[in-house]
Amino acid sequence: MHSLGLCVNKVAFNPLITFVQIHVYNKQKNLSFPLRLVKKIADAVIKLENQSCDELSIYFVTPLVISQLHQQYFNDPSTTDCISFPMDTNKHGEGPEKYRILGEIFVCPQTAFEYAKKHSGDPYEECTLYIVHGLLHLMGYEDTERKKKLIMRKAEKKHMVNLKKLNLLLLPK
């Protein structure tokens, strides 16, 4: 028996540890990767940013779907890498509504594939960057102004370095 009380499979139950529900939906066939790895990537970014998050959804979609979303919500019919929709702005889960849904991210792996091919890069690493980029938008980072964009790029770099150290870049299935 551990000092925290309950012991399940020799691991102490700690009521202070929260678990994030990360829903991952793959609606495309351009890049294949383990969905559980996407959850680990998102969890690592959330933890490093010290964000409160109870729930998050990540969708991998086709160029057609991402361009339709881009048109509908941003009045721009072009294909893009990712789109984020923040839900709860309560950053640290304070107040009467402590459950925090961070939001939804839509990622287009085909865009990652095309960009990587054009720039002699790795499409899986590029797609990982899109996940990080989308998460940072959900956490309040912006890239609309030069100064804010530099801050966001620095955060992206920090997370990509951390994910590489943790061996958490997307890989083929």
N, C-alpha and C positions, 0 to 999 in steps of 0.2 A: 504494500500500500504506500502510495506516495503522499507527500504532505498536502497535496491539493485534494485528496480524498479518493475519488473514483479512479480506477485503473482498468483500462480496456486494452487488451492485447499488449500489455506491458507499456502502454503509452498513457501518461497522466492526462486526464481531461481537465482542461483549463477553460473555465467559463468566460474568461476575458478575451480569448482568441475568437475572432469572428471569421466566418467563412464567406467568401464572395461567391455568389452565383454568377458564373460567366457562361452565357448561352452562346454557342457558336453554330452558325448555319452556313453550310457550303452549297451555294446555288450556281456553281460554275464548274467547268471541267478543264480549264486552262492549266492550272497548277494543282497538283495533288500533294497534300501534306497532312500529318496527323492533327486532328482537331484538338486533342488533349494538349498538344504543344502550344497551340494558340492560347489556351487558358493559362498555361504556365507563364507565357510571355506577358499577358495582360496582368496577371497577378504580381509578377516581378516589378512591372512599371508602377502599378498602384502602390505597392509597398515602398518603393524607393522614393516616390513622391509624397509618401505619408498621407495619402488620401483616404477619406472615409468612403467606402463603397460597399453596398450590399448586393447590388445586382448590375449587370452590364450585358449588352448583346452585341455580338460582332457578326456581320453578314459578309460573306464573300460572294460577289455578284459579277454578272457579265457586263461587258461594255455598254450594251443596250440599256440595262437596268440602271447603271450608274449615270448614264447620260440623261435618262428620263428623270431621275431624282435631281440631277443638277439643273435641268430645265425647270422642273416643278418648283423647287425651293430657292434657286438662285438665278432664275431666268437666263440660264446659259446652257445651250444644248450640247456643249462639247463633253467628251469623255474626260474624266478626271481620275486621280489615283484613289482618293478616299473622301468620304463625306461623313461628318459627325453631327449628331443631334443630341445636345446636352438635355437632360431631363430635370434633375434636381440641382438647384444652385446652392443648396445648403451644404457647403464644403466639408464640414466636419460632423455631420449628422447630429446637430444640436437642436434643441427645442422639442416640442411635443411630437413632431414627425421625425423620429430618429432613423427610420429605414430610408436609405438613400439609393435611388436608382441613378447611376452615373449617366447613362444614356445609351445611344446606339451608334455603332460605327459601320459604315458600308465601305468595303475595300474591293477594288477591282484588280485581281491578280493578273489579268491580261495586260493592263497598263504597266505593271511591274515587269512582266515578261518583255514587253516591247522596249521599255526604257533600258532594262539591263542589256538587251541584245544590242541596242544602239550605242551604249556606253561601255561595252565589254564588261558588264557586271554580272552579279548573281541574282536571278529573279527572286529567289527565296529570301535572300538578304534584303532586297528592295521591298518585298512584300512585308517583311518584318518591320522595316522602317515605316511603312504605311500604317501598320497597326499602332506603332509608337506615336506617330504623328496624330492619328485620330484620337488616341487616348489623351494626349496632351491638350488637344482642342477641348475635349470633354472636361478637362481639369482647369480650363480657363486661359490657356495659352492662346495667343493670337499671332497671325503672320500677315496682317493687312498693312501694317506700317513697318518701315525699315528697322527701327529700334526693337520693336516687339518680335519681328522676324528673326533678328539676331539672337535674342533671348531664347526663342523657340528652337532654333537650330542648335544652340549650345545644349539645351535640354535633350534634344534628339540624340546628339552625339554621346552625351553622358549615358543615356539609356542603352544605346547600341553597344557601347563599350562594356557596360554591365551585363547585358544579355550575352555577349560573346564570352565573357568570363564565366558566366553560369552555363555556357553551352546551350543556350536557349534560342538560337536562330531557327527559323523555319527550315525544314529539310524535306526532301521528297519522301513520299510514303513508301 
